[in-house]
C-alpha cells in the first residue's frame, strides 16, 4: 500500500513525488512515457527558491541553458528592456532535460518508485473512495493501491475525467501557440527573454540548452486553420516579419519538428474529492502567454504535499487540508488567468501608430522617460482593477 500514487511524472508529478518522498512517504510515480522525452510546454522557469528546496537547482543550471536575467519587449519597432522584476534569473531549459532531472531526483529517494512506460487504464474504488489505479506496462497488467491518487497527468487528464472533476472558472478559447528549437540564431550580448508584438502575432524567443533558441508564436484565432495545416511554414513566415529577430535568424535552421499547443480555454477545476486530488494542468490551466506553467505546477505541488502531510499526520482533516490546498492554488492561478486574458485582448487590437510614436518619444527624450518613472504608479493606478493589484503585489516581492 502506497501513501500516494501519482499519475503523470513530469514537472508537477515529479515535484510532488520529491516533496512527499523527502517527508518519508511511500510514493508510486507513474507515467505512460519514457524519459527523457519532449512534451509541449512553456520554456521558462523563474522560481529559483523552490528548485533549491527540491534539490535540483544545480542540475538545472548546469544543463546547458544560460541564466536569463533580462527582459526585452518589442512593440513594432520600439523596444523596452529591463532586468527581470519577479526573479533574479530564469532558466529556459527544454522539457526533455527539465523533466528528466526532476524524475531522476524523485527516483533517487528510497521511498519513491518510478514506473515509466506504464499506462493507467482505470481507477480502483472502494465504497465510492478512490483507492488506487490499474495500469498496463507492455503485456503486464497490475494494480497499485494507495491512500490517495493524484492526477498530475496534464490538460487531458485521465484522472480528472475518471472522477468527473468539474470546472468552476474558465475562459473563452485562447490563442494557440506553436514553437520550434532553432540552431544558429545570433545571440544577444546578454541572454534575455524576448517578446515581440506585431499586428497579428505574439512571438517569444529565448536561448535554451545545446546552443539552441526556442521561438514560439501565438497567432490569432483567425489564422488557426492555416497554422494547423502548415505549422513550420507559418512559423517561419511569422518570424520573417519581425524586425530585429529576422536578421538574427538569417542562418538559423530548425533543429526539430514544430510543436503546437492548441486553442484551449483556461480553467480552474475541483482540486480534490474522496481519495483523489489534482495538481498542475490537470486541475488548473493558464495560457502559455504568462510563461508560468512550469513554475505553477511545481508551486502547486508543494502546496499539495503540505496538505497531504497534514492529513497523513492527522494534523487536519482531509476536507480542511484539501480545501486549503485548493484555495491556495486558486490564489496563485487566478491573477495569472486575468493577466493572460488582458494580454490576449490587447493582442487582438491593432497597434495604434500615434501610441507607438509616444513610445518612440520615450526612447528619444530621456527626460520624458524619467518623468514617467516618477509618475508610473499613478499611471498604473489609473488602469485600475485586478491588473493593478497584481502589479502592486509583484513590486513588493
Buried (B, 14 or more C-beta within 10 A) or exposed (E): EBBBBBBBBBBBBBBBBBBBBBBEBBBBBBBBBEBBEBBBBBBBBBBBEBBEBBBBBEBBBEBBBBBBBBBBBBBBEBBBEEEBEBBEBBBBBBBBBBBBBBBBBBBEBEBBBBBBEBBBEEBBBEEEBBBBBBBBBEEEEEEBBBBBBBBBBBBEBBBBEBBEBEBEEEBEEBBBBBBBBBBBBEEBEEBBBBBBBBEBBBBBBBBBBEBBBBBBBBBBBEBBEEBBEEBEEBBBEBBEBBEEBBEBBEEBEBBBEBBBBEBBEBBBBBBBBBBBBBBBBBBBBBBBBBBBBBBBBBBBBBBBBBBBBBBBEEEBEBEEBBBBBBEBBBEBBBBBBBBBBBBBEEBEEEBEEEEBEEBEEBEEEEEEEEEEEEEEEEEBEEEEEBBBEBBEEEEEE
